[in-house]
Amino acid sequence: MGSRTADDHAKLLKELNEERIAALTRISGTLESLIAQLQQVHERISTRRDSARDRDVAAYRELHERARKYRWYLEVQREALGMRHHQILDELYVIPGPL
């Protein structure tokens, strides 16, 4: 019976790690999308001089805040997997600066 308990425990740990990895994948995908959107909006802002520019500036600020939040989520999720060094994230997920 002890062996079955150990097997069940190992299975549970495996499922938890798979879910953590899936969450990490979802978070990183969302962050990549937000960064791409930020770049697109930033380019539109630099070429517009009409009232739409104000909407784009507001959208950029909202996207920027979301990207920063998802960058933090990514760091937290990595820590849940035992990854403590996050410098690589700054290289892989470059969030454009605020306006």
C-alpha positions in Angstrom: 0.0 0.0 0.0 2.9 2.3 0.7 4.1 1.9 -2.9 0.7 2.9 -4.3 0.6 6.0 -2.1 4.1 7.0 -3.4 2.9 6.4 -6.9 -0.2 8.5 -6.4 1.9 11.2 -4.9 4.4 11.1 -7.8 1.4 11.3 -10.2 -0.1 14.2 -8.4 3.3 16.1 -8.5 3.7 15.4 -12.2 0.2 16.7 -12.9 0.9 19.9 -10.8 4.1 20.5 -12.7 2.4 20.0 -16.0 -0.2 22.6 -15.1 2.5 25.0 -13.9 4.2 24.6 -17.3 1.0 25.1 -19.1 0.4 28.3 -17.1 3.9 29.4 -17.9 3.3 28.9 -21.6 0.0 30.8 -21.5 1.5 33.7 -19.6 4.5 34.0 -21.9 2.3 33.8 -25.0 0.1 36.6 -23.6 3.2 38.7 -22.8 4.6 38.2 -26.3 1.2 39.3 -27.7 1.1 42.4 -25.5 4.7 43.3 -26.5 3.8 43.0 -30.2 0.7 45.1 -29.7 2.7 47.8 -27.9 5.1 48.0 -30.8 2.3 48.3 -33.3 0.5 51.0 -31.3 3.8 52.9 -30.7 4.4 53.0 -34.4 0.9 54.3 -35.0 1.4 57.0 -32.4 4.6 58.2 -34.0 2.9 58.7 -37.4 -0.4 60.2 -36.3 -1.2 63.8 -35.5 -5.0 63.6 -35.3 -7.5 62.8 -32.5 -6.9 59.1 -33.0 -3.5 59.6 -31.6 -5.0 60.3 -28.1 -6.9 57.0 -28.2 -3.7 55.3 -29.2 -1.8 56.9 -26.4 -4.4 55.7 -23.9 -4.3 52.2 -25.5 -0.5 52.1 -25.3 -0.6 53.0 -21.6 -3.1 50.3 -20.8 -1.2 47.7 -22.8 2.0 48.8 -21.1 0.5 48.3 -17.7 -0.8 44.8 -18.7 2.6 43.8 -20.2 4.3 44.8 -16.9 1.7 42.8 -15.0 2.2 39.7 -17.2 6.0 40.0 -16.9 5.5 39.8 -13.2 3.1 36.9 -13.5 5.8 35.1 -15.6 8.4 35.7 -12.9 6.1 34.4 -10.2 5.2 31.3 -12.3 8.9 30.6 -12.9 9.6 30.8 -9.2 6.8 28.3 -8.6 8.8 25.9 -10.9 12.0 26.6 -8.9 13.5 29.0 -11.4 15.0 31.8 -9.3 17.1 33.8 -11.8 15.0 36.0 -14.1 17.6 38.1 -15.9 16.9 36.2 -19.1 13.3 37.5 -19.1 14.6 41.0 -19.6 16.4 39.8 -22.7 13.6 37.6 -24.1 10.6 39.9 -23.3 11.7 43.5 -23.9 8.7 45.7 -22.9 8.9 49.0 -24.7 9.2 51.9 -22.3 6.3 54.2 -21.2 5.4 57.1 -23.4 
